[in-house]
Amino acid sequence: MIRCLAAAAMLGSLAVPAMATPQCSVATGAQLLFGTVVVLERTGDKTTDSASSFWINCNSEVIAAPQMYATGARVMQSGTQQLPFKLSLVSPGGGDLPAGSPGTALDFPHNGANQTVTLYGKILVSDFKSLPGGLYSGSVHLTIEY
């Protein structure tokens, strides 16, 4: 969400320059890949992270820390089977990313350079132990407010 008020006035031959607009860009296609989950193994919860596949850059006109939240169901599907997962910015066991505004504040420089933001995913062993095999996939919608 961008909230900005810009005004320009012209008095005779005097012009007021336009103000720069706060702007953030976001990488598309970030992925969380959990790999193969073997149900019979009692290995515990399965975790993963987005590595460097997700980045955000904001210009210096963005004053406050951008905030991020994820909307939509956090489930992967295979046919009619559903496998829930948790999503966090802190660590695989960290608090869930909020499902609405306000989101979690992102702390990185606002200099127009790509800043890697790591997303962590976690599947609880209690959620996948009784599901049939298959390829489970899903998506979430991430929103950045600034």
MIVOKE-689974 format. One record per residue: chain; residue in three letters; x, y, z of N, C-alpha, C in turn. Coordinates in nm, 4 decimals. Example, Ala and Ser with C-alpha at 12.3 -4.5 7.8 and 13.67 -1.06 7.14 Angstrom:
<pts>
+---+-----+----------+----------+----------+----------+----------+----------+----------+----------+----------+
: c :   r :      n_X :      n_Y :      n_Z :     ca_X :     ca_Y :     ca_Z :      c_X :      c_Y :      c_Z :
+---+-----+----------+----------+----------+----------+----------+----------+----------+----------+----------+
: A : ALA :   1.3190 :  -0.5690 :   0.7800 :   1.2300 :  -0.4500 :   0.7800 :   1.3200 :  -0.3300 :   0.7800 :
: A : SER :   1.2850 :  -0.2250 :   0.7080 :   1.3670 :  -0.1060 :   0.7140 :   1.2900 :   0.0030 :   0.7870 :
+---+-----+----------+----------+----------+----------+----------+----------+----------+----------+----------+
</pts>
This chain:
<pts>
+---+-----+----------+----------+----------+----------+----------+----------+----------+----------+----------+
: c :   r :      n_X :      n_Y :      n_Z :     ca_X :     ca_Y :     ca_Z :      c_X :      c_Y :      c_Z :
+---+-----+----------+----------+----------+----------+----------+----------+----------+----------+----------+
: A : MET :   0.0859 :  -0.1142 :   0.0000 :   0.0000 :   0.0000 :   0.0000 :   0.0917 :   0.1219 :   0.0000 :
: A : ILE :   0.0681 :   0.2117 :  -0.0924 :   0.1466 :   0.3347 :  -0.0990 :   0.0541 :   0.4500 :  -0.0662 :
: A : ARG :   0.0956 :   0.5281 :   0.0290 :   0.0198 :   0.6483 :   0.0622 :   0.1144 :   0.7640 :   0.0445 :
: A : CYS :   0.0885 :   0.8447 :  -0.0535 :   0.1763 :   0.9574 :  -0.0759 :   0.0961 :   1.0704 :  -0.1359 :
: A : LEU :   0.1334 :   1.1882 :  -0.0990 :   0.0665 :   1.3080 :  -0.1474 :   0.1713 :   1.3923 :  -0.2157 :
: A : ALA :   0.1520 :   1.4200 :  -0.3419 :   0.2481 :   1.5019 :  -0.4156 :   0.1740 :   1.6219 :  -0.4724 :
: A : ALA :   0.2390 :   1.7354 :  -0.4646 :   0.1792 :   1.8571 :  -0.5193 :   0.2855 :   1.9346 :  -0.5946 :
: A : ALA :   0.2482 :   1.9931 :  -0.7033 :   0.3400 :   2.0773 :  -0.7797 :   0.2672 :   2.2075 :  -0.8093 :
: A : ALA :   0.3398 :   2.3155 :  -0.8060 :   0.2786 :   2.4454 :  -0.8331 :   0.3629 :   2.5190 :  -0.9361 :
: A : MET :   0.3004 :   2.6027 :  -1.0140 :   0.3706 :   2.6806 :  -1.1147 :   0.3351 :   2.8265 :  -1.0926 :
: A : LEU :   0.4344 :   2.9077 :  -1.0601 :   0.4143 :   3.0503 :  -1.0437 :   0.5051 :   3.1218 :  -1.1426 :
: A : GLY :   0.4494 :   3.1758 :  -1.2456 :   0.5302 :   3.2402 :  -1.3492 :   0.6218 :   3.1368 :  -1.4115 :
: A : SER :   0.7531 :   3.1578 :  -1.4022 :   0.8474 :   3.0636 :  -1.4607 :   0.9117 :   2.9748 :  -1.3544 :
: A : LEU :   0.8590 :   2.9771 :  -1.2324 :   0.9132 :   2.8963 :  -1.1239 :   0.8395 :   2.7628 :  -1.1186 :
: A : ALA :   0.9145 :   2.6511 :  -1.1232 :   0.8541 :   2.5183 :  -1.1161 :   0.9044 :   2.4469 :  -0.9906 :
: A : VAL :   0.8162 :   2.3759 :  -0.9241 :   0.8534 :   2.2957 :  -0.8086 :   0.8743 :   2.1534 :  -0.8577 :
: A : PRO :   0.9918 :   2.0947 :  -0.8326 :   1.0165 :   1.9594 :  -0.8827 :   0.9237 :   1.8578 :  -0.8169 :
: A : ALA :   0.8898 :   1.7543 :  -0.8911 :   0.8040 :   1.6479 :  -0.8399 :   0.8802 :   1.5682 :  -0.7349 :
: A : MET :   0.8070 :   1.5198 :  -0.6367 :   0.8676 :   1.4390 :  -0.5313 :   0.8871 :   1.2966 :  -0.5829 :
: A : ALA :   0.9954 :   1.2308 :  -0.5390 :   1.0176 :   1.0907 :  -0.5745 :   0.9122 :   1.0046 :  -0.5049 :
: A : THR :   0.8727 :   0.8987 :  -0.5671 :   0.7685 :   0.8114 :  -0.5148 :   0.8309 :   0.6920 :  -0.4425 :
: A : PRO :   0.7854 :   0.6631 :  -0.3212 :   0.8322 :   0.5415 :  -0.2535 :   0.7954 :   0.4193 :  -0.3365 :
: A : GLN :   0.8894 :   0.3272 :  -0.3514 :   0.8638 :   0.2104 :  -0.4352 :   0.9423 :   0.0904 :  -0.3848 :
: A : CYS :   0.8775 :  -0.0260 :  -0.3859 :   0.9424 :  -0.1540 :  -0.3560 :   0.9110 :  -0.2505 :  -0.4703 :
: A : SER :   1.0080 :  -0.3318 :  -0.5065 :   0.9899 :  -0.4375 :  -0.6055 :   1.0087 :  -0.5708 :  -0.5353 :
: A : VAL :   0.9369 :  -0.6717 :  -0.5841 :   0.9400 :  -0.8029 :  -0.5203 :   0.9666 :  -0.9094 :  -0.6257 :
: A : ALA :   1.0528 :  -1.0061 :  -0.5915 :   1.0786 :  -1.1192 :  -0.6806 :   0.9533 :  -1.2050 :  -0.6896 :
: A : THR :   0.9253 :  -1.2551 :  -0.8065 :   0.8142 :  -1.3487 :  -0.8215 :   0.8716 :  -1.4889 :  -0.8343 :
: A : GLY :   0.7942 :  -1.5866 :  -0.7987 :   0.8369 :  -1.7247 :  -0.8160 :   0.9216 :  -1.7814 :  -0.7042 :
: A : ALA :   0.9212 :  -1.7198 :  -0.5859 :   0.9942 :  -1.7772 :  -0.4727 :   0.9377 :  -1.9157 :  -0.4426 :
: A : GLN :   1.0246 :  -2.0068 :  -0.4012 :   0.9809 :  -2.1441 :  -0.3790 :   1.0234 :  -2.1970 :  -0.2429 :
: A : LEU :   0.9366 :  -2.2786 :  -0.1873 :   0.9675 :  -2.3600 :  -0.0707 :   0.9566 :  -2.5043 :  -0.1171 :
: A : LEU :   1.0657 :  -2.5766 :  -0.1182 :   1.0654 :  -2.7155 :  -0.1631 :   1.0955 :  -2.8054 :  -0.0437 :
: A : PHE :   0.9987 :  -2.8864 :  -0.0057 :   1.0155 :  -2.9743 :   0.1099 :   1.0859 :  -3.1044 :   0.0727 :
: A : GLY :   1.0984 :  -3.1333 :  -0.0539 :   1.1639 :  -3.2570 :  -0.0956 :   1.0753 :  -3.3764 :  -0.0682 :
: A : THR :   1.1388 :  -3.4934 :  -0.0623 :   1.0659 :  -3.6173 :  -0.0394 :   1.0378 :  -3.6348 :   0.1088 :
: A : VAL :   0.9134 :  -3.6653 :   0.1397 :   0.8725 :  -3.6929 :   0.2768 :   0.8367 :  -3.8405 :   0.2833 :
: A : VAL :   0.9113 :  -3.9157 :   0.3622 :   0.8838 :  -4.0585 :   0.3772 :   0.8020 :  -4.0769 :   0.5040 :
: A : VAL :   0.6756 :  -4.1189 :   0.4845 :   0.5804 :  -4.1266 :   0.5949 :   0.6254 :  -4.2251 :   0.7022 :
: A : LEU :   0.6851 :  -4.3364 :   0.6629 :   0.7196 :  -4.4390 :   0.7604 :   0.8396 :  -4.4026 :   0.8461 :
: A : GLU :   0.9180 :  -4.3067 :   0.8031 :   1.0311 :  -4.2634 :   0.8836 :   0.9811 :  -4.1710 :   0.9939 :
: A : ARG :   1.0261 :  -4.1912 :   1.1114 :   0.9879 :  -4.1056 :   1.2243 :   1.0955 :  -3.9987 :   1.2420 :
: A : THR :   1.1117 :  -3.9167 :   1.1384 :   1.2184 :  -3.8162 :   1.1403 :   1.1735 :  -3.6842 :   1.2005 :
: A : GLY :   1.0490 :  -3.6735 :   1.2353 :   1.0003 :  -3.5482 :   1.2919 :   0.9464 :  -3.4554 :   1.1856 :
: A : ASP :   0.9274 :  -3.3308 :   1.2226 :   0.8734 :  -3.2302 :   1.1315 :   0.9679 :  -3.2089 :   1.0140 :
: A : LYS :   0.9127 :  -3.1708 :   0.9011 :   0.9909 :  -3.1444 :   0.7800 :   0.9966 :  -2.9936 :   0.7603 :
: A : THR :   1.1177 :  -2.9381 :   0.7448 :   1.1337 :  -2.7939 :   0.7283 :   1.2104 :  -2.7629 :   0.6005 :
: A : THR :   1.1967 :  -2.6399 :   0.5549 :   1.2696 :  -2.5921 :   0.4380 :   1.2740 :  -2.4401 :   0.4436 :
: A : ASP :   1.3494 :  -2.3802 :   0.3518 :   1.3481 :  -2.2349 :   0.3392 :   1.3606 :  -2.1967 :   0.1924 :
: A : SER :   1.3371 :  -2.0691 :   0.1651 :   1.3347 :  -2.0208 :   0.0272 :   1.4736 :  -1.9918 :  -0.0284 :
: A : ALA :   1.5777 :  -2.0079 :   0.0538 :   1.7162 :  -1.9775 :   0.0133 :   1.7208 :  -1.8375 :  -0.0465 :
: A : SER :   1.7774 :  -1.8210 :  -0.1641 :   1.7879 :  -1.6872 :  -0.2237 :   1.6826 :  -1.6631 :  -0.3313 :
: A : SER :   1.5772 :  -1.7457 :  -0.3347 :   1.4771 :  -1.7333 :  -0.4407 :   1.3787 :  -1.6182 :  -0.4182 :
: A : PHE :   1.3843 :  -1.5535 :  -0.3029 :   1.2896 :  -1.4462 :  -0.2728 :   1.3668 :  -1.3222 :  -0.2300 :
: A : TRP :   1.3401 :  -1.2116 :  -0.2956 :   1.4047 :  -1.0860 :  -0.2601 :   1.3075 :  -0.9707 :  -0.2749 :
: A : ILE :   1.3406 :  -0.8614 :  -0.2068 :   1.2639 :  -0.7373 :  -0.2139 :   1.3653 :  -0.6245 :  -0.2239 :
: A : ASN :   1.3348 :  -0.5222 :  -0.3013 :   1.4174 :  -0.4017 :  -0.2941 :   1.3260 :  -0.2804 :  -0.2856 :
: A : CYS :   1.3663 :  -0.1867 :  -0.2039 :   1.2908 :  -0.0629 :  -0.1829 :   1.3849 :   0.0555 :  -0.2033 :
: A : ASN :   1.3316 :   0.1604 :  -0.2633 :   1.4153 :   0.2785 :  -0.2818 :   1.4223 :   0.3593 :  -0.1521 :
: A : SER :   1.5091 :   0.4581 :  -0.1508 :   1.5338 :   0.5346 :  -0.0283 :   1.4153 :   0.6212 :   0.0134 :
: A : GLU :   1.3166 :   0.6392 :  -0.0728 :   1.1982 :   0.7163 :  -0.0366 :   1.1022 :   0.6371 :   0.0527 :
: A : VAL :   1.1234 :   0.5057 :   0.0645 :   1.0426 :   0.4238 :   0.1558 :   1.0970 :   0.4494 :   0.2958 :
: A : ILE :   1.0197 :   0.5175 :   0.3778 :   1.0658 :   0.5622 :   0.5091 :   1.0510 :   0.4515 :   0.6146 :
: A : ALA :   0.9321 :   0.3999 :   0.6321 :   0.9065 :   0.2988 :   0.7360 :   0.9459 :   0.1600 :   0.6862 :
: A : ALA :   0.9634 :   0.0684 :   0.7795 :   0.9947 :  -0.0698 :   0.7433 :   0.8749 :  -0.1314 :   0.6718 :
: A : PRO :   0.8961 :  -0.1906 :   0.5541 :   0.7865 :  -0.2611 :   0.4868 :   0.7374 :  -0.3758 :   0.5764 :
: A : GLN :   0.6116 :  -0.4117 :   0.5599 :   0.5531 :  -0.5219 :   0.6364 :   0.5005 :  -0.6261 :   0.5388 :
: A : MET :   0.5122 :  -0.7536 :   0.5760 :   0.4674 :  -0.8611 :   0.4880 :   0.3700 :  -0.9529 :   0.5613 :
: A : TYR :   0.2668 :  -0.9956 :   0.4874 :   0.1747 :  -1.0973 :   0.5375 :   0.1356 :  -1.1885 :   0.4218 :
: A : ALA :   0.0810 :  -1.3050 :   0.4549 :   0.0448 :  -1.4053 :   0.3535 :  -0.1031 :  -1.4380 :   0.3653 :
: A : THR :  -0.1755 :  -1.4227 :   0.2555 :  -0.3181 :  -1.4543 :   0.2559 :  -0.3419 :  -1.5869 :   0.1843 :
: A : GLY :  -0.4544 :  -1.6440 :   0.2104 :  -0.4906 :  -1.7711 :   0.1480 :  -0.4576 :  -1.8881 :   0.2393 :
: A : ALA :  -0.5113 :  -2.0027 :   0.2037 :  -0.4891 :  -2.1236 :   0.2833 :  -0.3448 :  -2.1700 :   0.2694 :
: A : ARG :  -0.2857 :  -2.2065 :   0.3787 :  -0.1479 :  -2.2589 :   0.3780 :  -0.1545 :  -2.4102 :   0.3753 :
: A : VAL :  -0.1944 :  -2.4597 :   0.2600 :  -0.2041 :  -2.6042 :   0.2393 :  -0.1506 :  -2.6395 :   0.1019 :
: A : MET :  -0.0954 :  -2.7596 :   0.0939 :  -0.0576 :  -2.8177 :  -0.0347 :  -0.1569 :  -2.9291 :  -0.0612 :
: A : GLN :  -0.1867 :  -2.9535 :  -0.1882 :  -0.2862 :  -3.0532 :  -0.2234 :  -0.2306 :  -3.1560 :  -0.3201 :
: A : SER :  -0.2837 :  -3.2764 :  -0.3069 :  -0.2627 :  -3.3834 :  -0.4034 :  -0.3995 :  -3.4465 :  -0.4220 :
: A : GLY :  -0.4642 :  -3.4160 :  -0.5334 :  -0.6031 :  -3.4583 :  -0.5522 :  -0.6897 :  -3.3911 :  -0.4478 :
: A : THR :  -0.7609 :  -3.4717 :  -0.3687 :  -0.8464 :  -3.4152 :  -0.2633 :  -0.7755 :  -3.4110 :  -0.1277 :
: A : GLN :  -0.6555 :  -3.4681 :  -0.1207 :  -0.5796 :  -3.4695 :   0.0048 :  -0.5140 :  -3.3344 :   0.0284 :
: A : GLN :  -0.5165 :  -3.2892 :   0.1527 :  -0.4561 :  -3.1608 :   0.1871 :  -0.3502 :  -3.1782 :   0.2947 :
: A : LEU :  -0.2396 :  -3.1059 :   0.2772 :  -0.1279 :  -3.1098 :   0.3708 :  -0.0987 :  -2.9668 :   0.4163 :
: A : PRO :  -0.1352 :  -2.9310 :   0.5398 :  -0.1103 :  -2.7944 :   0.5878 :   0.0380 :  -2.7712 :   0.6146 :
: A : PHE :   0.0786 :  -2.6454 :   0.6052 :   0.2158 :  -2.6083 :   0.6388 :   0.2158 :  -2.4725 :   0.7069 :
: A : LYS :   0.3224 :  -2.4469 :   0.7796 :   0.3403 :  -2.3192 :   0.8479 :   0.4392 :  -2.2356 :   0.7682 :
: A : LEU :   0.4260 :  -2.1050 :   0.7785 :   0.5116 :  -2.0119 :   0.7053 :   0.5605 :  -1.9063 :   0.8030 :
: A : SER :   0.6917 :  -1.8815 :   0.8031 :   0.7508 :  -1.7894 :   0.8993 :   0.8642 :  -1.7111 :   0.8351 :
: A : LEU :   0.8930 :  -1.5953 :   0.8901 :   1.0097 :  -1.5167 :   0.8504 :   1.1244 :  -1.5320 :   0.9496 :
: A : VAL :   1.0994 :  -1.5978 :   1.0621 :   1.1967 :  -1.6044 :   1.1694 :   1.2831 :  -1.7298 :   1.1620 :
: A : SER :   1.2217 :  -1.8449 :   1.1597 :   1.2903 :  -1.9737 :   1.1525 :   1.1835 :  -2.0787 :   1.1269 :
: A : PRO :   1.2237 :  -2.2024 :   1.0957 :   1.1208 :  -2.3042 :   1.0710 :   1.0239 :  -2.3219 :   1.1871 :
: A : GLY :   1.0681 :  -2.2980 :   1.3084 :   0.9798 :  -2.3117 :   1.4230 :   0.9278 :  -2.1794 :   1.4743 :
: A : GLY :   0.9556 :  -2.0710 :   1.4022 :   0.9151 :  -1.9380 :   1.4462 :   0.7660 :  -1.9155 :   1.4318 :
: A : GLY :   0.7223 :  -1.8017 :   1.4803 :   0.5808 :  -1.7670 :   1.4720 :   0.5332 :  -1.7570 :   1.3284 :
: A : ASP :   0.4086 :  -1.7974 :   1.3070 :   0.3503 :  -1.7927 :   1.1730 :   0.3439 :  -1.6503 :   1.1201 :
: A : LEU :   0.3674 :  -1.6371 :   0.9910 :   0.3525 :  -1.5090 :   0.9222 :   0.2053 :  -1.4689 :   0.9316 :
: A : PRO :   0.1752 :  -1.3449 :   0.9691 :   0.0348 :  -1.3035 :   0.9809 :  -0.0436 :  -1.3255 :   0.8511 :
: A : ALA :  -0.1732 :  -1.3470 :   0.8665 :  -0.2616 :  -1.3696 :   0.7525 :  -0.3267 :  -1.2406 :   0.7043 :
: A : GLY :  -0.2934 :  -1.1283 :   0.7644 :  -0.3494 :  -0.9997 :   0.7240 :  -0.2680 :  -0.8855 :   0.7811 :
: A : SER :  -0.3098 :  -0.7666 :   0.7471 :  -0.2408 :  -0.6465 :   0.7912 :  -0.2733 :  -0.6190 :   0.9376 :
: A : PRO :  -0.1801 :  -0.5754 :   1.0186 :  -0.0415 :  -0.5464 :   0.9846 :   0.0391 :  -0.6754 :   0.9772 :
: A : GLY :   0.1401 :  -0.6726 :   0.8945 :   0.2248 :  -0.7898 :   0.8781 :   0.3459 :  -0.7836 :   0.9680 :
: A : THR :   0.4424 :  -0.8679 :   0.9366 :   0.5692 :  -0.8699 :   1.0078 :   0.6618 :  -0.7673 :   0.9435 :
: A : ALA :   0.7230 :  -0.6829 :   1.0257 :   0.8137 :  -0.5799 :   0.9743 :   0.9399 :  -0.6438 :   0.9173 :
: A : LEU :   0.9848 :  -0.5920 :   0.8030 :   1.1061 :  -0.6391 :   0.7365 :   1.2161 :  -0.5372 :   0.7588 :
: A : ASP :   1.3262 :  -0.5811 :   0.8126 :   1.4361 :  -0.4908 :   0.8457 :   1.5503 :  -0.5108 :   0.7465 :
: A : PHE :   1.5599 :  -0.4222 :   0.6496 :   1.6702 :  -0.4259 :   0.5533 :   1.6906 :  -0.2860 :   0.4972 :
: A : PRO :   1.8067 :  -0.2590 :   0.4374 :   1.8336 :  -0.1250 :   0.3831 :   1.7401 :  -0.0907 :   0.2673 :
: A : HIS :   1.7012 :   0.0334 :   0.2596 :   1.6173 :   0.0830 :   0.1493 :   1.7083 :   0.1614 :   0.0549 :
: A : ASN :   1.7803 :   0.0894 :  -0.0287 :   1.8779 :   0.1522 :  -0.1178 :   1.8613 :   0.1115 :  -0.2642 :
: A : GLY :   1.7509 :   0.0455 :  -0.2967 :   1.7258 :   0.0041 :  -0.4342 :   1.7931 :  -0.1252 :  -0.4747 :
: A : ALA :   1.8703 :  -0.1849 :  -0.3837 :   1.9374 :  -0.3121 :  -0.4131 :   1.8505 :  -0.4286 :  -0.3666 :
: A : ASN :   1.8617 :  -0.5417 :  -0.4362 :   1.7873 :  -0.6607 :  -0.3965 :   1.8330 :  -0.7081 :  -0.2597 :
: A : GLN :   1.7380 :  -0.7291 :  -0.1701 :   1.7656 :  -0.7793 :  -0.0352 :   1.6973 :  -0.9146 :  -0.0219 :
: A : THR :   1.7761 :  -1.0185 :   0.0018 :   1.7190 :  -1.1521 :   0.0171 :   1.6376 :  -1.1584 :   0.1460 :
: A : VAL :   1.5158 :  -1.2081 :   0.1347 :   1.4282 :  -1.2303 :   0.2492 :   1.4027 :  -1.3803 :   0.2530 :
: A : THR :   1.4368 :  -1.4442 :   0.3639 :   1.4203 :  -1.5891 :   0.3737 :   1.2850 :  -1.6228 :   0.4336 :
: A : LEU :   1.2099 :  -1.7042 :   0.3601 :   1.0833 :  -1.7586 :   0.4088 :   1.1113 :  -1.9008 :   0.4566 :
: A : TYR :   1.0538 :  -1.9375 :   0.5698 :   1.0719 :  -2.0716 :   0.6237 :   0.9382 :  -2.1448 :   0.6215 :
: A : GLY :   0.9409 :  -2.2706 :   0.5812 :   0.8221 :  -2.3534 :   0.5809 :   0.8400 :  -2.4728 :   0.6720 :
: A : LYS :   0.7284 :  -2.5195 :   0.7290 :   0.7345 :  -2.6340 :   0.8189 :   0.6077 :  -2.7168 :   0.8042 :
: A : ILE :   0.6274 :  -2.8487 :   0.7882 :   0.5167 :  -2.9442 :   0.7877 :   0.5297 :  -3.0243 :   0.9168 :
: A : LEU :   0.4240 :  -3.0301 :   0.9932 :   0.4262 :  -3.1070 :   1.1176 :   0.4096 :  -3.2552 :   1.0885 :
: A : VAL :   0.4889 :  -3.3376 :   1.1555 :   0.4820 :  -3.4824 :   1.1348 :   0.3401 :  -3.5336 :   1.1591 :
: A : SER :   0.2687 :  -3.4729 :   1.2530 :   0.1319 :  -3.5160 :   1.2823 :   0.0377 :  -3.4911 :   1.1647 :
: A : ASP :   0.0720 :  -3.3980 :   1.0760 :  -0.0134 :  -3.3676 :   0.9613 :   0.0127 :  -3.4577 :   0.8411 :
: A : PHE :   0.1362 :  -3.5094 :   0.8262 :   0.1611 :  -3.5894 :   0.7064 :   0.1710 :  -3.7384 :   0.7306 :
: A : LYS :   0.1657 :  -3.7830 :   0.8542 :   0.1868 :  -3.9251 :   0.8795 :   0.0756 :  -4.0148 :   0.8259 :
: A : SER :  -0.0447 :  -3.9646 :   0.8083 :  -0.1541 :  -4.0508 :   0.7635 :  -0.1966 :  -4.0244 :   0.6185 :
: A : LEU :  -0.1255 :  -3.9397 :   0.5462 :  -0.1640 :  -3.9078 :   0.4086 :  -0.1045 :  -4.0081 :   0.3094 :
: A : PRO :  -0.1761 :  -4.0330 :   0.1996 :  -0.1195 :  -4.1199 :   0.0965 :  -0.0083 :  -4.0481 :   0.0212 :
: A : GLY :   0.0760 :  -4.1258 :  -0.0445 :   0.1840 :  -4.0688 :  -0.1242 :   0.1298 :  -3.9875 :  -0.2401 :
: A : GLY :   0.2124 :  -3.9017 :  -0.2942 :   0.1726 :  -3.8194 :  -0.4073 :   0.2536 :  -3.6922 :  -0.4116 :
: A : LEU :   0.2312 :  -3.6137 :  -0.5139 :   0.2967 :  -3.4841 :  -0.5276 :   0.2015 :  -3.3791 :  -0.4723 :
: A : TYR :   0.2406 :  -3.3147 :  -0.3651 :   0.1601 :  -3.2119 :  -0.3002 :   0.2172 :  -3.0754 :  -0.3366 :
: A : SER :   0.1310 :  -2.9846 :  -0.3784 :   0.1766 :  -2.8496 :  -0.4130 :   0.0695 :  -2.7483 :  -0.3754 :
: A : GLY :   0.1109 :  -2.6244 :  -0.3659 :   0.0183 :  -2.5174 :  -0.3323 :   0.0877 :  -2.3843 :  -0.3475 :
: A : SER :   0.0158 :  -2.2774 :  -0.3218 :   0.0742 :  -2.1437 :  -0.3304 :   0.0077 :  -2.0527 :  -0.2278 :
: A : VAL :   0.0795 :  -1.9496 :  -0.1907 :   0.0267 :  -1.8464 :  -0.1022 :   0.0516 :  -1.7113 :  -0.1693 :
: A : HIS :  -0.0268 :  -1.6146 :  -0.1319 :  -0.0143 :  -1.4790 :  -0.1853 :   0.0521 :  -1.3935 :  -0.0777 :
: A : LEU :   0.1704 :  -1.3406 :  -0.1085 :   0.2408 :  -1.2536 :  -0.0148 :   0.2126 :  -1.1084 :  -0.0477 :
: A : THR :   0.1854 :  -1.0281 :   0.0540 :   0.1597 :  -0.8864 :   0.0353 :   0.2642 :  -0.8074 :   0.1126 :
: A : ILE :   0.3207 :  -0.7066 :   0.0464 :   0.4164 :  -0.6159 :   0.1078 :   0.3489 :  -0.4799 :   0.1183 :
: A : GLU :   0.3411 :  -0.4257 :   0.2394 :   0.2862 :  -0.2914 :   0.2597 :   0.3997 :  -0.1981 :   0.2978 :
: A : TYR :   0.3980 :  -0.0785 :   0.2379 :   0.5005 :   0.0210 :   0.2721 :   0.4435 :   0.1588 :   0.2570 :
+---+-----+----------+----------+----------+----------+----------+----------+----------+----------+----------+
</pts>
